[in-house]
Amino acid sequence: MTIPALECRGLTLDYGNGTVIGPLDLRVESGTCVALVGSNGAGKTSLLHMALGLRRPSKGGVTLFGEDSSQPDARRGIGYLQEAVEFHERSRALALLKIHCRLIGSDIKGDATEMAKVLEEFGLELDRKPLSIYSKGMKQRLALAIAMLDCQRMLVLDEPNSGLDPVGIALLRRKLEEAKTRGTTLILSTHRLAEVLLLADRIVVMHKGRVAGDAPAGDFHDYAALETFFLSCAR
């Protein structure tokens, strides 16, 4: 039996105010793309935080490629984009990418030419301009470029389309397809059901802090079928 990229067992998070996430079990096989969908407040972001060791669960455990997610080594080669990204307005894209390269030990650290190439791939030619002139969509592209840098094993994106225009969405889809072709495991939390059908191998619906539905993407021949499945689970 192969080791899964992510495995959550009896995962529970009690906020202490009556809000509880779980208990839930979730297994994501290596090299697959899983779309995590659900209404606002369904628990998607909390699940991702627990899965990546960013928040300690009240009960249960999580492994990343067979290792406890709380261990730094378990998170190597994993890229993460949080739902709301904020940058200092005086920051510059090239400088931020350089810092990130050093933090993760990327092979391109210190190579300004390679870093500029990465930014150009995301349509960010204004690499030396302050982020104060960037639009929301441009800042999202920068956040994606940082998250996707050297994420050989797994990429976790929380609402990655936020702020992107149609060109940016198409660019993101292409980059995700490339990552998937390389064998990178993808976990996407999103409200955009139409985008899900273009990339996902599997659809997981969360509702009120639990997994309410789980099905192969191939079961849905069109958007209407997926929407019907989602609505039946999120009630």
N, C-alpha and C positions, 0 to 999 in steps of 0.2 A: 504494500500500500504506500503510495507516494505521500510525502510530507506536504501538507497544505501551506499556501502562502500565509493564510490567516485562519485561526481557529478560536472561536469564542465559546466558552462552556459555562452555562449557568450564569451568564453575566448580568449583574444587577447593580444599579446605581440609585441610592436613596438620597434625595436632596434634603430630606428632613422636614419638608413643608407639605407633605402629601403627594409630591411628585416622585414617581418611581420609574426608572427605565429598566425593562426586563421583568423577570429573567428571560434571557434569550440565548440561543445557540446559533452560531453562524460559521460555516466553513467555506472558504474561498480557495479553489484549486489554483496552483501556480500557472501562470500564463493565460489566465482567463480574464474576461472583463465583466464585472458585476456592477449593475446599476442599483443604487439604493435610493428608492423613491418613497415619498410620503408627504403628508401635509405639514404645514408649519407646526412645530412643537411635537412632531411625531417621535423625536429622539435620535434622528440621524446623526447630527453633529456630536451628541453625547456618546453615541456608539463609536464614532470614529476617534474621538478623544481617548476613550478607554482602550480601543484597539491599538492605538499607537503609543500607549503608555503616558499620555499627557494628562490623564485623570485616573486616579486610583478607583477601581470599582469597589462597591460595598461588599459584593460577593462574586465568586466565580473567578475565572482566569482566562488569559489571552496568550496565545503563542504566535509568533511571527517566524515562519519558516522553521518551526519546531523549537524555537527559543522563547523564553519568557519575554514578553514585550516590554517589561520594565527595565530590561538590560540594554545598555547603549549599543552593544554589538548586534543585538537583534534588529535594530533599526537602521543599520548601515545599508546603503543602496536603496533607501526608500525616500521618495519625494512626497511632500505634503503641501497642499494649498488649503488654507483655512477659508472660511466663508467670507469674512470681512478682513481685508488686508489694508493696513495703513502704513504709509511711508512718511518720513520727515520731508517736508516740502523743500528743504535745501539740499536733500540728497540727490545724487546723480546715479543713473542706472549702471554705468560702468563700474563705479566705486562699490555699489551694493553687490553687484555680481562678483566682484573681486573678493569682497569680504566673505561671501557665501562659499566661494571656491576654497578659500583657506579653511573655513570652518569644517567643511565636509572632506577636505583632503583631495579635492579634484585634481586630476592630472593637468588641467589647463590653468591652474592658479599661477598668477604672475604673467601669463601670456596675454597681453592686451589685444593682440590681433585675433586670437581665438575667441576671447570674450566678446569682442566687438562683432564677430561673426555670429555668435549665439544670439546677440541682441538683434542683429539684422534679420535673422531667420524669423523673429517674432515681430518684424516691422517696426523696430525701435532704433531708427537711425539717429535719433536725438540722444545718443548715449551720454553726451557730456553736458547736456542742459539740465538745469534743476527740475525736479519733479513738480514744482509749482506750476509749470506750463503744460504738464501732462493732463490729458482728459482722463475720465474714470476708466474708459476702455483701454487706454495706453498703460495706465497703472496696473490693470488686470493682466495685460500682456506681459508686463515686467514680472509680476508675481508668478505667472505661469512659467516664464523662462527660468526663474530661480528654482521653482519647485521641480521642474523637469530636468534640471542639470544633474547628470550622472545618477539618474534613478533607475539603475539597471534591473533591480529586483521587483520593485513595486512602486506604483504611483497612486496616491490617494488625493482626490480632488473634491472639495466641498463647494458646490455651486460654481463650477468653473466658467460658465457662460455669463456670469454676472457682469453687466456693463459692456459686454462685447457687441459690436455691430455685426451685420451678416458676414462681412469679410473676416472679421476676427473669429467668428464662430467656425467658418470654413477652415481657417488656419488651424484652430485648435483641433478640429476633427482630424485634419491631416496629420498633425503631430501625434495625436493619440493612436491613429492607425499605424504610424511608423513604430511607435513604442510597442504596440501589440504584436507587430510583425517580428520585433526583436525578442519577443517572449516575456516582456514586462507584464506583470500582473496589474490590472487596472481596477480601481474601486472608485466609482463616480456617484456622488450624492447630488441629485438634481431634481428640479421640478419640471424640467422640459421633457415630457414623455416622447415627443417626436424625435429628439436627438438620441434617446435611449435605443430606439430600434435600429439606428444606424451603426452602433458600436457594440452594444452589450451582448454577451452570451447568455446572461441570466438576469432576471428581474427579481429583486427582493423588495417587497412593500413593507414599510414600517407604519404602525398605527398605535397610538397611545403607548409608546415605549416598547412595543413588542413586534416581532416579525409576524405580520398578518398574512403574507402571501409570498410564495417563492416558486418561480417557474422559469423554464428555459425561454429565452427570447424567441426561439424558433416556433413557439406555440402561438405566436401572435402574427397573423398574416398582414395586418395593417394597424394603423393608429387607433382606429375605432375599437378593435379587439383588445388592444392594450389598455385603452381608457376604461373599457367595461370591466376588465380584470382589476384595475386599480381601484375603481369606485366601489366594486364589490368587497374589496379588502378594507378600504379606508372608511368604514361606517361604524 
